[in-house]
Amino acid sequence: EATLDLAERRRIRSAIRELQRQELERDEETLASKRFRPERSSHRQDNKENWPQSQRLEEEQQAALAALSEQLEAITSVEELTKLLRAAGEYEERKLIRAAIRKLRAEEIE
């Protein structure tokens, strides 16, 4: 419905922004839980010979992603994050950077 009351419009817009912020937080929590999901045991059985090496590589990747996540929290410029996004090679890195960009843009809107 249309309303001419400016105060009511402001309340509606702030409620919409709050809902978007909550949705963004839920999405980030979901991504974080998926990002650190342990390796499935059936896959481990299929790859017994290479499992120690693949486990070590996965642990290194998780450590690198955790370090990147901390680094991204310190960056407050969308332009810097965009440069990092263009330079990133791994899907997981790009996913983290895009989430950080969305978070910054949401904070700018508020």
C-alpha positions as a LaTeX table, in Angstrom:
\begin{tabular}{lrrr}
\hline
Residue & $x$ (\AA) & $y$ (\AA) & $z$ (\AA) \\
\hline
Glu1 & 0.00 & 0.00 & 0.00 \\
Ala2 & 1.08 & 3.54 & $-0.59$ \\
Thr3 & 1.49 & 5.95 & 2.27 \\
Leu4 & 2.15 & 9.66 & 2.31 \\
Asp5 & 3.35 & 9.76 & 5.92 \\
Leu6 & 7.13 & 10.24 & 5.83 \\
Ala7 & 7.66 & 8.91 & 9.35 \\
Glu8 & 5.86 & 5.70 & 8.42 \\
Arg9 & 7.95 & 5.38 & 5.26 \\
Arg10 & 11.13 & 5.71 & 7.34 \\
Arg11 & 9.93 & 3.01 & 9.74 \\
Ile12 & 9.13 & 0.71 & 6.82 \\
Arg13 & 12.53 & 1.30 & 5.18 \\
Ser14 & 14.37 & 0.71 & 8.46 \\
Ala15 & 12.40 & $-2.50$ & 9.01 \\
Ile16 & 13.31 & $-3.66$ & 5.51 \\
Arg17 & 17.00 & $-2.87$ & 6.12 \\
Glu18 & 16.90 & $-4.78$ & 9.41 \\
Leu19 & 15.38 & $-7.82$ & 7.69 \\
Gln20 & 18.05 & $-7.67$ & 4.96 \\
Arg21 & 20.79 & $-7.42$ & 7.60 \\
Gln22 & 19.39 & $-10.44$ & 9.48 \\
Glu23 & 19.18 & $-12.42$ & 6.25 \\
Leu24 & 22.79 & $-11.52$ & 5.41 \\
Glu25 & 23.94 & $-12.66$ & 8.86 \\
Arg26 & 22.09 & $-15.97$ & 8.46 \\
Asp27 & 23.69 & $-16.47$ & 5.05 \\
Glu28 & 27.15 & $-15.78$ & 6.47 \\
Glu29 & 26.56 & $-18.23$ & 9.33 \\
Thr30 & 25.43 & $-20.85$ & 6.84 \\
Leu31 & 28.51 & $-20.28$ & 4.68 \\
Ala32 & 30.78 & $-20.49$ & 7.72 \\
Ser33 & 29.25 & $-23.79$ & 8.82 \\
Lys34 & 29.61 & $-25.23$ & 5.30 \\
Arg35 & 33.16 & $-23.93$ & 4.92 \\
Phe36 & 34.44 & $-25.86$ & 7.94 \\
Arg37 & 32.49 & $-29.05$ & 7.38 \\
Pro38 & 34.65 & $-32.14$ & 8.08 \\
Glu39 & 35.59 & $-34.52$ & 5.29 \\
Arg40 & 33.21 & $-37.42$ & 4.77 \\
Ser41 & 34.46 & $-40.81$ & 5.90 \\
Ser42 & 33.26 & $-42.65$ & 2.76 \\
His43 & 35.43 & $-40.36$ & 0.62 \\
Arg44 & 38.32 & $-41.05$ & 2.97 \\
Gln45 & 37.89 & $-44.81$ & 2.38 \\
Asp46 & 37.96 & $-44.35$ & $-1.39$ \\
Asn47 & 41.21 & $-42.46$ & $-1.25$ \\
Lys48 & 43.25 & $-44.33$ & 1.38 \\
Glu49 & 46.64 & $-43.92$ & $-0.31$ \\
Asn50 & 46.39 & $-40.18$ & $-0.80$ \\
Trp51 & 44.38 & $-39.42$ & 2.32 \\
Pro52 & 47.25 & $-38.20$ & 4.56 \\
Gln53 & 48.45 & $-35.87$ & 1.83 \\
Ser54 & 44.96 & $-34.64$ & 0.97 \\
Gln55 & 44.18 & $-34.15$ & 4.66 \\
Arg56 & 47.34 & $-32.07$ & 5.09 \\
Leu57 & 46.45 & $-29.98$ & 2.01 \\
Glu58 & 42.92 & $-29.47$ & 3.27 \\
Glu59 & 44.19 & $-28.39$ & 6.69 \\
Glu60 & 46.56 & $-25.93$ & 5.02 \\
Gln61 & 43.70 & $-24.59$ & 2.91 \\
Gln62 & 41.48 & $-24.19$ & 5.98 \\
Ala63 & 44.27 & $-22.32$ & 7.79 \\
Ala64 & 44.78 & $-20.06$ & 4.78 \\
Leu65 & 41.05 & $-19.36$ & 4.58 \\
Ala66 & 40.90 & $-18.55$ & 8.30 \\
Ala67 & 43.83 & $-16.13$ & 7.90 \\
Leu68 & 42.14 & $-14.56$ & 4.87 \\
Ser69 & 38.91 & $-14.18$ & 6.82 \\
Glu70 & 40.75 & $-12.30$ & 9.58 \\
Gln71 & 42.48 & $-10.11$ & 6.99 \\
Leu72 & 39.15 & $-9.30$ & 5.31 \\
Glu73 & 37.62 & $-8.16$ & 8.59 \\
Ala74 & 40.33 & $-5.49$ & 8.87 \\
Ile75 & 39.64 & $-4.08$ & 5.39 \\
Thr76 & 37.04 & $-1.32$ & 5.30 \\
Ser77 & 37.13 & $-0.37$ & 1.62 \\
Val78 & 35.00 & $-2.00$ & $-1.06$ \\
Glu79 & 37.61 & $-1.01$ & $-3.67$ \\
Glu80 & 40.36 & $-2.92$ & $-1.84$ \\
Leu81 & 38.13 & $-5.95$ & $-1.52$ \\
Thr82 & 37.28 & $-5.76$ & $-5.22$ \\
Lys83 & 40.99 & $-5.74$ & $-6.08$ \\
Leu84 & 41.49 & $-8.80$ & $-3.87$ \\
Leu85 & 38.51 & $-10.49$ & $-5.52$ \\
Arg86 & 39.97 & $-9.98$ & $-8.98$ \\
Ala87 & 43.34 & $-11.35$ & $-7.84$ \\
Ala88 & 41.90 & $-14.37$ & $-6.00$ \\
Gly89 & 42.25 & $-17.70$ & $-7.72$ \\
Glu90 & 40.40 & $-20.14$ & $-5.49$ \\
Tyr91 & 36.62 & $-20.38$ & $-5.33$ \\
Glu92 & 36.57 & $-20.40$ & $-1.52$ \\
Glu93 & 38.70 & $-17.23$ & $-1.39$ \\
Arg94 & 36.39 & $-15.45$ & $-3.81$ \\
Lys95 & 33.37 & $-16.58$ & $-1.83$ \\
Leu96 & 34.79 & $-15.10$ & 1.39 \\
Ile97 & 35.70 & $-11.85$ & $-0.32$ \\
Arg98 & 32.24 & $-11.50$ & $-1.88$ \\
Ala99 & 30.65 & $-12.06$ & 1.54 \\
Ala100 & 32.89 & $-9.34$ & 3.01 \\
Ile101 & 31.89 & $-6.95$ & 0.21 \\
Arg102 & 28.19 & $-7.66$ & 0.83 \\
Lys103 & 28.70 & $-7.04$ & 4.54 \\
Leu104 & 30.45 & $-3.69$ & 3.94 \\
Arg105 & 27.76 & $-2.56$ & 1.52 \\
Ala106 & 25.06 & $-3.47$ & 4.02 \\
Glu107 & 26.85 & $-1.45$ & 6.70 \\
Glu108 & 27.12 & 1.51 & 4.31 \\
Ile109 & 23.38 & 1.37 & 3.66 \\
Glu110 & 22.62 & 1.44 & 7.37 \\
\hline
\end{tabular}
